[in-house]
Amino acid sequence: MNGKNNRANPGRQQNQENPVQEVLQAVDKFLNPIEDPKGELLISSAEKLGSFLARVAKMTTSQIRNLYTEAKSINYKDSDGPYRVNLLRAKFAYIAGRYSQVRDLQKIADKALAQIDSYEKFKRFIDFFEAVVAYHRAYGGKE
């Protein structure tokens, strides 16, 4: 209970603040409407990530919105929809290479995008991303 424990194990506090591993583990479930029918895991994961990106990673609103707009512009039902989803993985990687604060979002997006094999999963990814944008703003994300 004393302050020594936090100093002796600085990674412990960092793990509590950084939800990336937890959200990465949840991706499989929240993309699947059968495993997360009410979207509760999707929303809680988005809130954790949005808060983290705003408070700790210091990702800007314009960075996150630009990526969201790019994802939202894809019509998965078009003949090139699945191709464009895969191409989006490369775009996320490029942006993460330029801006270190985007790396955590890129890791999660890459895992999710790699699993998208249906319109339903794509829609849930877009819903997740929209919720991340909303929570990022709600938790003080800056321009």
Helices and strands as residue ranges (DSSP letters): H 3-8, H 10-17, H 20-30, H 40-55, H 61-72, H 81-98, G 100-102, H 103-115, H 119-138
